[in-house]
Amino acid sequence: MDYHVIGQPVARTDNAGKVTGEARYTADVLLPGTLWAKTLRSPYSHARIIRIDTSRAEKAGGTRRADRQ
């Protein structure tokens, strides 16, 4: 049996934008009020976290606490 579609190469129409840098990705879209997060994991695998000192982050400016809106 001769197939005309299955097993045939498909032209990629999205390559030109990716190669030239013109393609827009989700990370390229900045909406007003967008917040970015940074996760800091403990170097101790089973340690119990008693408190987290966020004073340096709060002084840095441009930061927002997760428990406040």
Secondary structure, DSSP 8 states (H G I E B T S, - for coil): ---SSTTS----SSHHHHHHT----GGG---TT---------SSTT--------HHHHHHSS---TT--
